[in-house]
Amino acid sequence: MLRRSPALARLCPVAACHHERADGSGYVKGLTAAQMSLPARILATADRYQAMTQPRAHRPALGPEAAAAELRRMAADGQVDRDSAEWVLSAAGHRASSQREPARAGSRPVRPRSSNSSPAG
């Protein structure tokens, strides 16, 4: 659908990754974080957070703190990009994680960022 609009067509590579996971266990293509652009990793992480905070037919919505804890667990397990998780949680009004585990093999290390830096660089 995005391809039909010249103004939106360039967003296709980002939008197509919203169900991918940093560890390659997502779908449609099973891409890893290294194979996705930064905007795609952020969108995939934001999609997960938003989905957790919305009620579904099979479960109630998680509260913001429970969703933040779950997203950080997913980052620690390598399912979502750690930086993206912190950026999404910051945008949702959560404080930065005070406990950061060492990055797992194949993932990018998390570096503290100033409050005025943005994920887009």
N, CA, C and O atoms as a GROMACS GRO file, in nm:
protein
  484
    1MET      N    1   0.082  -0.117   0.000
    1MET     CA    2   0.000   0.000   0.000
    1MET      C    3   0.088   0.125   0.000
    1MET      O    4   0.057   0.222  -0.070
    2LEU      N    5   0.197   0.125   0.078
    2LEU     CA    6   0.286   0.241   0.081
    2LEU      C    7   0.349   0.267  -0.055
    2LEU      O    8   0.372   0.382  -0.092
    3ARG      N    9   0.378   0.162  -0.128
    3ARG     CA   10   0.443   0.178  -0.260
    3ARG      C   11   0.357   0.256  -0.358
    3ARG      O   12   0.409   0.315  -0.453
    4ARG      N   13   0.227   0.257  -0.337
    4ARG     CA   14   0.136   0.327  -0.429
    4ARG      C   15   0.149   0.478  -0.419
    4ARG      O   16   0.110   0.551  -0.511
    5SER      N   17   0.203   0.526  -0.308
    5SER     CA   18   0.217   0.670  -0.288
    5SER      C   19   0.363   0.710  -0.306
    5SER      O   20   0.448   0.661  -0.232
    6PRO      N   21   0.393   0.796  -0.401
    6PRO     CA   22   0.532   0.841  -0.418
    6PRO      C   23   0.590   0.902  -0.289
    6PRO      O   24   0.709   0.888  -0.262
    7ALA      N   25   0.507   0.968  -0.211
    7ALA     CA   26   0.555   1.031  -0.088
    7ALA      C   27   0.586   0.928   0.022
    7ALA      O   28   0.668   0.955   0.109
    8LEU      N   29   0.520   0.813   0.019
    8LEU     CA   30   0.537   0.714   0.124
    8LEU      C   31   0.620   0.592   0.082
    8LEU      O   32   0.659   0.513   0.167
    9ALA      N   33   0.646   0.576  -0.045
    9ALA     CA   34   0.714   0.456  -0.096
    9ALA      C   35   0.848   0.433  -0.030
    9ALA      O   36   0.887   0.318  -0.008
   10ARG      N   37   0.919   0.538   0.003
   10ARG     CA   38   1.052   0.520   0.064
   10ARG      C   39   1.044   0.465   0.206
   10ARG      O   40   1.147   0.424   0.261
   11LEU      N   41   0.925   0.463   0.265
   11LEU     CA   42   0.908   0.407   0.399
   11LEU      C   43   0.888   0.255   0.398
   11LEU      O   44   0.891   0.192   0.503
   12CYS      N   45   0.870   0.197   0.282
   12CYS     CA   46   0.845   0.052   0.272
   12CYS      C   47   0.951  -0.033   0.342
   12CYS      O   48   0.914  -0.123   0.417
   13PRO      N   49   1.080  -0.009   0.320
   13PRO     CA   50   1.180  -0.094   0.387
   13PRO      C   51   1.173  -0.087   0.541
   13PRO      O   52   1.205  -0.185   0.608
   14VAL      N   53   1.132   0.026   0.594
   14VAL     CA   54   1.119   0.040   0.739
   14VAL      C   55   0.991  -0.030   0.787
   14VAL      O   56   0.995  -0.111   0.879
   15ALA      N   57   0.880   0.002   0.724
   15ALA     CA   58   0.752  -0.055   0.766
   15ALA      C   59   0.749  -0.207   0.751
   15ALA      O   60   0.685  -0.275   0.831
   16ALA      N   61   0.816  -0.259   0.651
   16ALA     CA   62   0.815  -0.404   0.628
   16ALA      C   63   0.886  -0.482   0.738
   16ALA      O   64   0.872  -0.604   0.747
   17CYS      N   65   0.961  -0.413   0.822
   17CYS     CA   66   1.038  -0.480   0.928
   17CYS      C   67   0.970  -0.477   1.065
   17CYS      O   68   1.032  -0.515   1.164
   18HIS      N   69   0.846  -0.432   1.072
   18HIS     CA   70   0.787  -0.411   1.204
   18HIS      C   71   0.765  -0.539   1.284
   18HIS      O   72   0.744  -0.532   1.405
   19HIS      N   73   0.770  -0.656   1.221
   19HIS     CA   74   0.758  -0.783   1.295
   19HIS      C   75   0.890  -0.860   1.302
   19HIS      O   76   0.892  -0.975   1.346
   20GLU      N   77   0.997  -0.798   1.259
   20GLU     CA   78   1.129  -0.862   1.269
   20GLU      C   79   1.181  -0.851   1.412
   20GLU      O   80   1.138  -0.764   1.487
   21ARG      N   81   1.274  -0.938   1.448
   21ARG     CA   82   1.336  -0.935   1.580
   21ARG      C   83   1.486  -0.930   1.565
   21ARG      O   84   1.542  -0.987   1.471
   22ALA      N   85   1.552  -0.862   1.656
   22ALA     CA   86   1.696  -0.842   1.648
   22ALA      C   87   1.774  -0.973   1.639
   22ALA      O   88   1.882  -0.978   1.580
   23ASP      N   89   1.719  -1.081   1.696
   23ASP     CA   90   1.788  -1.209   1.695
   23ASP      C   91   1.756  -1.294   1.571
   23ASP      O   92   1.804  -1.406   1.559
   24GLY      N   93   1.676  -1.240   1.479
   24GLY     CA   94   1.641  -1.311   1.357
   24GLY      C   95   1.520  -1.402   1.369
   24GLY      O   96   1.486  -1.471   1.273
   25SER      N   97   1.454  -1.404   1.485
   25SER     CA   98   1.340  -1.494   1.506
   25SER      C   99   1.206  -1.434   1.464
   25SER      O  100   1.102  -1.497   1.483
   26GLY      N  101   1.207  -1.315   1.409
   26GLY     CA  102   1.082  -1.251   1.367
   26GLY      C  103   1.040  -1.296   1.229
   26GLY      O  104   1.093  -1.393   1.174
   27TYR      N  105   0.946  -1.226   1.173
   27TYR     CA  106   0.898  -1.255   1.038
   27TYR      C  107   0.873  -1.123   0.969
   27TYR      O  108   0.849  -1.025   1.039
   28VAL      N  109   0.876  -1.114   0.853
   28VAL     CA  110   0.852  -1.200   0.739
   28VAL      C  111   0.984  -1.260   0.688
   28VAL      O  112   0.986  -1.373   0.638
   29LYS      N  113   1.093  -1.187   0.700
   29LYS     CA  114   1.219  -1.230   0.641
   29LYS      C  115   1.317  -1.291   0.741
   29LYS      O  116   1.419  -1.344   0.698
   30GLY      N  117   1.291  -1.285   0.869
   30GLY     CA  118   1.384  -1.336   0.969
   30GLY      C  119   1.512  -1.257   0.976
   30GLY      O  120   1.620  -1.314   0.994
   31LEU      N  121   1.502  -1.125   0.960
   31LEU     CA  122   1.619  -1.038   0.961
   31LEU      C  123   1.675  -1.021   1.103
   31LEU      O  124   1.600  -1.022   1.200
   32THR      N  125   1.806  -1.006   1.113
   32THR     CA  126   1.870  -0.973   1.240
   32THR      C  127   1.885  -0.822   1.250
   32THR      O  128   1.863  -0.750   1.152
   33ALA      N  129   1.922  -0.774   1.368
   33ALA     CA  130   1.941  -0.630   1.388
   33ALA      C  131   2.043  -0.575   1.289
   33ALA      O  132   2.026  -0.464   1.238
   34ALA      N  133   2.148  -0.651   1.262
   34ALA     CA  134   2.252  -0.605   1.170
   34ALA      C  135   2.199  -0.589   1.028
   34ALA      O  136   2.258  -0.516   0.948
   35GLN      N  137   2.091  -0.656   0.995
   35GLN     CA  138   2.034  -0.650   0.860
   35GLN      C  139   1.925  -0.544   0.847
   35GLN      O  140   1.874  -0.521   0.738
   36MET      N  141   1.888  -0.481   0.959
   36MET     CA  142   1.782  -0.380   0.958
   36MET      C  143   1.842  -0.242   0.980
   36MET      O  144   1.944  -0.228   1.048
   37SER      N  145   1.780  -0.142   0.922
   37SER     CA  146   1.823  -0.005   0.946
   37SER      C  147   1.784   0.036   1.088
   37SER      O  148   1.700  -0.029   1.151
   38LEU      N  149   1.844   0.142   1.137
   38LEU     CA  150   1.810   0.193   1.270
   38LEU      C  151   1.661   0.229   1.278
   38LEU      O  152   1.595   0.190   1.374
   39PRO      N  153   1.605   0.302   1.180
   39PRO     CA  154   1.461   0.331   1.188
   39PRO      C  155   1.376   0.204   1.191
   39PRO      O  156   1.274   0.200   1.260
   40ALA      N  157   1.416   0.100   1.119
   40ALA     CA  158   1.340  -0.025   1.120
   40ALA      C  159   1.346  -0.091   1.257
   40ALA      O  160   1.246  -0.145   1.305
   41ARG      N  161   1.464  -0.089   1.321
   41ARG     CA  162   1.477  -0.147   1.455
   41ARG      C  163   1.392  -0.070   1.556
   41ARG      O  164   1.329  -0.130   1.644
   42ILE      N  165   1.391   0.062   1.544
   42ILE     CA  166   1.310   0.143   1.636
   42ILE      C  167   1.161   0.114   1.614
   42ILE      O  168   1.087   0.097   1.711
   43LEU      N  169   1.117   0.108   1.489
   43LEU     CA  170   0.977   0.079   1.462
   43LEU      C  171   0.937  -0.059   1.514
   43LEU      O  172   0.829  -0.073   1.572
   44ALA      N  173   1.020  -0.159   1.494
   44ALA     CA  174   0.989  -0.294   1.542
   44ALA      C  175   0.977  -0.295   1.695
   44ALA      O  176   0.890  -0.362   1.750
   45THR      N  177   1.062  -0.221   1.762
   45THR     CA  178   1.058  -0.214   1.908
   45THR      C  179   0.935  -0.137   1.954
   45THR      O  180   0.869  -0.178   2.049
   46ALA      N  181   0.906  -0.026   1.889
   46ALA     CA  182   0.787   0.053   1.924
   46ALA      C  183   0.659  -0.028   1.902
   46ALA      O  184   0.565  -0.018   1.980
   47ASP      N  185   0.657  -0.107   1.795
   47ASP     CA  186   0.540  -0.191   1.766
   47ASP      C  187   0.518  -0.290   1.881
   47ASP      O  188   0.404  -0.314   1.921
   48ARG      N  189   0.624  -0.349   1.933
   48ARG     CA  190   0.611  -0.443   2.044
   48ARG      C  191   0.559  -0.375   2.169
   48ARG      O  192   0.469  -0.426   2.236
   49TYR      N  193   0.617  -0.259   2.201
   49TYR     CA  194   0.572  -0.187   2.321
   49TYR      C  195   0.424  -0.149   2.308
   49TYR      O  196   0.346  -0.171   2.401
   50GLN      N  197   0.388  -0.094   2.195
   50GLN     CA  198   0.248  -0.054   2.174
   50GLN      C  199   0.155  -0.174   2.184
   50GLN      O  200   0.049  -0.165   2.247
   51ALA      N  201   0.194  -0.286   2.125
   51ALA     CA  202   0.110  -0.406   2.130
   51ALA      C  203   0.092  -0.455   2.273
   51ALA      O  204  -0.016  -0.500   2.311
   52MET      N  205   0.198  -0.447   2.354
   52MET     CA  206   0.188  -0.492   2.493
   52MET      C  207   0.093  -0.405   2.574
   52MET      O  208   0.029  -0.453   2.668
   53THR      N  209   0.085  -0.277   2.541
   53THR     CA  210   0.003  -0.185   2.620
   53THR      C  211  -0.140  -0.175   2.571
   53THR      O  212  -0.219  -0.098   2.626
   54GLN      N  213  -0.175  -0.252   2.470
   54GLN     CA  214  -0.311  -0.254   2.418
   54GLN      C  215  -0.377  -0.388   2.451
   54GLN      O  216  -0.311  -0.492   2.444
   55PRO      N  217  -0.505  -0.387   2.487
   55PRO     CA  218  -0.572  -0.515   2.514
   55PRO      C  219  -0.585  -0.596   2.386
   55PRO      O  220  -0.606  -0.541   2.278
   56ARG      N  221  -0.573  -0.726   2.399
   56ARG     CA  222  -0.591  -0.819   2.288
   56ARG      C  223  -0.698  -0.919   2.327
   56ARG      O  224  -0.732  -0.932   2.444
   57ALA      N  225  -0.751  -0.988   2.230
   57ALA     CA  226  -0.856  -1.086   2.257
   57ALA      C  227  -0.807  -1.196   2.352
   57ALA      O  228  -0.886  -1.250   2.430
   58HIS      N  229  -0.679  -1.228   2.346
   58HIS     CA  230  -0.625  -1.337   2.426
   58HIS      C  231  -0.561  -1.293   2.557
   58HIS      O  232  -0.518  -1.377   2.636
   59ARG      N  233  -0.554  -1.160   2.584
   59ARG     CA  234  -0.494  -1.112   2.708
   59ARG      C  235  -0.526  -0.964   2.730
   59ARG      O  236  -0.551  -0.891   2.634
   60PRO      N  237  -0.525  -0.923   2.856
   60PRO     CA  238  -0.546  -0.780   2.884
   60PRO      C  239  -0.419  -0.700   2.852
   60PRO      O  240  -0.312  -0.758   2.835
   61ALA      N  241  -0.432  -0.571   2.845
   61ALA     CA  242  -0.317  -0.483   2.823
   61ALA      C  243  -0.226  -0.487   2.944
   61ALA      O  244  -0.272  -0.499   3.058
   62LEU      N  245  -0.096  -0.476   2.920
   62LEU     CA  246  -0.001  -0.458   3.029
   62LEU      C  247   0.002  -0.310   3.066
   62LEU      O  248  -0.016  -0.224   2.980
   63GLY      N  249   0.026  -0.282   3.192
   63GLY     CA  250   0.046  -0.144   3.233
   63GLY      C  251   0.180  -0.095   3.181
   63GLY      O  252   0.264  -0.176   3.141
   64PRO      N  253   0.202   0.035   3.182
   64PRO     CA  254   0.327   0.090   3.128
   64PRO      C  255   0.452   0.033   3.194
   64PRO      O  256   0.549   0.004   3.124
   65GLU      N  257   0.453   0.016   3.324
   65GLU     CA  258   0.573  -0.035   3.392
   65GLU      C  259   0.597  -0.182   3.358
   65GLU      O  260   0.712  -0.222   3.338
   66ALA      N  261   0.492  -0.261   3.352
   66ALA     CA  262   0.507  -0.402   3.316
   66ALA      C  263   0.554  -0.415   3.171
   66ALA      O  264   0.638  -0.500   3.140
   67ALA      N  265   0.501  -0.331   3.083
   67ALA     CA  266   0.543  -0.335   2.943
   67ALA      C  267   0.690  -0.293   2.931
   67ALA      O  268   0.764  -0.351   2.852
   68ALA      N  269   0.732  -0.193   3.008
   68ALA     CA  270   0.871  -0.149   3.006
   68ALA      C  271   0.962  -0.261   3.054
   68ALA      O  272   1.067  -0.286   2.994
   69ALA      N  273   0.923  -0.328   3.161
   69ALA     CA  274   1.004  -0.440   3.213
   69ALA      C  275   1.014  -0.551   3.109
   69ALA      O  276   1.121  -0.609   3.090
   70GLU      N  277   0.904  -0.581   3.044
   70GLU     CA  278   0.905  -0.686   2.941
   70GLU      C  279   0.991  -0.645   2.822
   70GLU      O  280   1.066  -0.728   2.769
   71LEU      N  281   0.984  -0.521   2.779
   71LEU     CA  282   1.066  -0.476   2.666
   71LEU      C  283   1.215  -0.481   2.703
   71LEU      O  284   1.298  -0.518   2.620
   72ARG      N  285   1.247  -0.445   2.826
   72ARG     CA  286   1.387  -0.455   2.869
   72ARG      C  287   1.433  -0.600   2.878
   72ARG      O  288   1.549  -0.630   2.850
   73ARG      N  289   1.344  -0.690   2.918
   73ARG     CA  290   1.378  -0.832   2.919
   73ARG      C  291   1.404  -0.880   2.777
   73ARG      O  292   1.499  -0.954   2.752
   74MET      N  293   1.321  -0.836   2.684
   74MET     CA  294   1.340  -0.873   2.543
   74MET      C  295   1.474  -0.820   2.491
   74MET      O  296   1.540  -0.887   2.412
   75ALA      N  297   1.512  -0.700   2.533
   75ALA     CA  298   1.641  -0.644   2.492
   75ALA      C  299   1.756  -0.726   2.552
   75ALA      O  300   1.854  -0.754   2.483
   76ALA      N  301   1.744  -0.763   2.679
   76ALA     CA  302   1.848  -0.843   2.743
   76ALA      C  303   1.862  -0.980   2.677
   76ALA      O  304   1.971  -1.036   2.670
   77ASP      N  305   1.750  -1.033   2.627
   77ASP     CA  306   1.751  -1.164   2.559
   77ASP      C  307   1.792  -1.154   2.412
   77ASP      O  308   1.805  -1.256   2.344
   78GLY      N  309   1.811  -1.031   2.362
   78GLY     CA  310   1.853  -1.013   2.224
   78GLY      C  311   1.740  -1.015   2.123
   78GLY      O  312   1.766  -1.022   2.002
   79GLN      N  313   1.615  -1.009   2.168
   79GLN     CA  314   1.502  -1.010   2.076
   79GLN      C  315   1.477  -0.873   2.013
   79GLN      O  316   1.429  -0.864   1.900
   80VAL      N  317   1.510  -0.766   2.086
   80VAL     CA  318   1.500  -0.631   2.033
   80VAL      C  319   1.632  -0.560   2.058
   80VAL      O  320   1.705  -0.594   2.151
   81ASP      N  321   1.661  -0.461   1.977
   81ASP     CA  322   1.781  -0.380   1.990
   81ASP      C  323   1.777  -0.302   2.120
   81ASP      O  324   1.677  -0.236   2.150
   82ARG      N  325   1.884  -0.308   2.199
   82ARG     CA  326   1.887  -0.241   2.330
   82ARG      C  327   1.870  -0.089   2.320
   82ARG      O  328   1.791  -0.031   2.394
   83ASP      N  329   1.943  -0.025   2.228
   83ASP     CA  330   1.928   0.119   2.214
   83ASP      C  331   1.786   0.155   2.175
   83ASP      O  332   1.728   0.249   2.229
   84SER      N  333   1.730   0.080   2.082
   84SER     CA  334   1.593   0.107   2.038
   84SER      C  335   1.496   0.094   2.154
   84SER      O  336   1.404   0.174   2.167
   85ALA      N  337   1.515  -0.007   2.238
   85ALA     CA  338   1.427  -0.026   2.353
   85ALA      C  339   1.433   0.096   2.445
   85ALA      O  340   1.329   0.145   2.490
   86GLU      N  341   1.553   0.144   2.473
   86GLU     CA  342   1.565   0.260   2.561
   86GLU      C  343   1.507   0.386   2.498
   86GLU      O  344   1.445   0.467   2.566
   87TRP      N  345   1.526   0.403   2.366
   87TRP     CA  346   1.468   0.519   2.299
   87TRP      C  347   1.316   0.514   2.301
   87TRP      O  348   1.251   0.615   2.328
   88VAL      N  349   1.259   0.397   2.273
   88VAL     CA  350   1.114   0.382   2.275
   88VAL      C  351   1.060   0.408   2.416
   88VAL      O  352   0.962   0.480   2.433
   89LEU      N  353   1.125   0.350   2.515
   89LEU     CA  354   1.078   0.370   2.652
   89LEU      C  355   1.093   0.516   2.695
   89LEU      O  356   1.006   0.567   2.767
   90SER      N  357   1.198   0.582   2.654
   90SER     CA  358   1.215   0.724   2.685
   90SER      C  359   1.102   0.804   2.620
   90SER      O  360   1.044   0.893   2.684
   91ALA      N  361   1.071   0.774   2.496
   91ALA     CA  362   0.963   0.845   2.426
   91ALA      C  363   0.828   0.820   2.492
   91ALA      O  364   0.739   0.905   2.486
   92ALA      N  365   0.814   0.704   2.556
   92ALA     CA  366   0.689   0.670   2.625
   92ALA      C  367   0.686   0.724   2.768
   92ALA      O  368   0.590   0.702   2.841
   93GLY      N  369   0.793   0.796   2.808
   93GLY     CA  370   0.795   0.860   2.938
   93GLY      C  371   0.863   0.782   3.049
   93GLY      O  372   0.852   0.819   3.166
   94HIS      N  373   0.933   0.674   3.015
   94HIS     CA  374   1.003   0.593   3.116
   94HIS      C  375   1.143   0.647   3.138
   94HIS      O  376   1.204   0.704   3.047
   95ARG      N  377   1.194   0.628   3.257
   95ARG     CA  378   1.332   0.666   3.288
   95ARG      C  379   1.428   0.564   3.228
   95ARG      O  380   1.391   0.449   3.204
   96ALA      N  381   1.550   0.607   3.204
   96ALA     CA  382   1.652   0.517   3.151
   96ALA      C  383   1.677   0.404   3.250
   96ALA      O  384   1.668   0.423   3.371
   97SER      N  385   1.709   0.289   3.197
   97SER     CA  386   1.739   0.173   3.280
   97SER      C  387   1.865   0.199   3.361
   97SER      O  388   1.966   0.245   3.307
   98SER      N  389   1.859   0.172   3.490
   98SER     CA  390   1.978   0.192   3.574
   98SER      C  391   2.066   0.068   3.576
   98SER      O  392   2.182   0.076   3.615
   99GLN      N  393   2.012  -0.044   3.533
   99GLN     CA  394   2.089  -0.169   3.529
   99GLN      C  395   2.100  -0.215   3.385
   99GLN      O  396   2.000  -0.255   3.324
  100ARG      N  397   2.219  -0.209   3.333
  100ARG     CA  398   2.241  -0.254   3.196
  100ARG      C  399   2.336  -0.371   3.200
  100ARG      O  400   2.447  -0.361   3.252
  101GLU      N  401   2.292  -0.482   3.143
  101GLU     CA  402   2.376  -0.600   3.135
  101GLU      C  403   2.471  -0.585   3.017
  101GLU      O  404   2.443  -0.509   2.924
  102PRO      N  405   2.584  -0.656   3.019
  102PRO     CA  406   2.673  -0.652   2.902
  102PRO      C  407   2.598  -0.698   2.778
  102PRO      O  408   2.513  -0.788   2.784
  103ALA      N  409   2.630  -0.637   2.666
  103ALA     CA  410   2.566  -0.674   2.540
  103ALA      C  411   2.603  -0.817   2.504
  103ALA      O  412   2.716  -0.860   2.528
  104ARG      N  413   2.509  -0.890   2.448
  104ARG     CA  414   2.534  -1.027   2.403
  104ARG      C  415   2.610  -1.024   2.272
  104ARG      O  416   2.610  -0.923   2.201
  105ALA      N  417   2.673  -1.133   2.240
  105ALA     CA  418   2.748  -1.143   2.114
  105ALA      C  419   2.656  -1.110   1.998
  105ALA      O  420   2.542  -1.157   1.992
  106GLY      N  421   2.705  -1.030   1.907
  106GLY     CA  422   2.627  -0.995   1.789
  106GLY      C  423   2.538  -0.874   1.807
  106GLY      O  424   2.477  -0.828   1.711
  107SER      N  425   2.529  -0.821   1.929
  107SER     CA  426   2.446  -0.703   1.949
  107SER      C  427   2.537  -0.582   1.969
  107SER      O  428   2.655  -0.596   1.999
  108ARG      N  429   2.479  -0.466   1.952
  108ARG     CA  430   2.555  -0.342   1.968
  108ARG      C  431   2.558  -0.303   2.115
  108ARG      O  432   2.458  -0.320   2.184
  109PRO      N  433   2.670  -0.252   2.165
  109PRO     CA  434   2.675  -0.206   2.304
  109PRO      C  435   2.589  -0.082   2.323
  109PRO      O  436   2.572  -0.002   2.230
  110VAL      N  437   2.535  -0.067   2.442
  110VAL     CA  438   2.454   0.050   2.474
  110VAL      C  439   2.546   0.154   2.534
  110VAL      O  440   2.621   0.126   2.627
  111ARG      N  441   2.540   0.273   2.480
  111ARG     CA  442   2.618   0.384   2.531
  111ARG      C  443   2.521   0.487   2.590
  111ARG      O  444   2.417   0.514   2.530
  112PRO      N  445   2.555   0.543   2.706
  112PRO     CA  446   2.468   0.648   2.760
  112PRO      C  447   2.457   0.763   2.660
  112PRO      O  448   2.555   0.797   2.595
  113ARG      N  449   2.341   0.820   2.649
  113ARG     CA  450   2.318   0.931   2.557
  113ARG      C  451   2.270   1.051   2.635
  113ARG      O  452   2.205   1.037   2.739
  114SER      N  453   2.303   1.167   2.586
  114SER     CA  454   2.255   1.289   2.651
  114SER      C  455   2.107   1.302   2.624
  114SER      O  456   2.054   1.242   2.530
  115SER      N  457   2.040   1.381   2.705
  115SER     CA  458   1.895   1.396   2.691
  115SER      C  459   1.855   1.467   2.563
  115SER      O  460   1.739   1.459   2.523
  116ASN      N  461   1.948   1.535   2.497
  116ASN     CA  462   1.911   1.605   2.375
  116ASN      C  463   1.952   1.530   2.249
  116ASN      O  464   1.937   1.583   2.139
  117SER      N  465   2.002   1.407   2.263
  117SER     CA  466   2.037   1.332   2.141
  117SER      C  467   1.916   1.254   2.094
  117SER      O  468   1.828   1.220   2.174
  118SER      N  469   1.911   1.228   1.968
  118SER     CA  470   1.799   1.156   1.910
  118SER      C  471   1.846   1.028   1.847
  118SER      O  472   1.963   1.018   1.810
  119PRO      N  473   1.758   0.925   1.834
  119PRO     CA  474   1.799   0.800   1.773
  119PRO      C  475   1.833   0.814   1.626
  119PRO      O  476   1.904   0.730   1.570
  120ALA      N  477   1.783   0.917   1.563
  120ALA     CA  478   1.809   0.932   1.420
  120ALA      C  479   1.946   0.994   1.394
  120ALA      O  480   1.990   1.000   1.279
  121GLY      N  481   2.013   1.039   1.497
  121GLY     CA  482   2.148   1.089   1.483
  121GLY      C  483   2.155   1.232   1.467
  121GLY      O  484   2.264   1.287   1.454
   0.00000   0.00000   0.00000
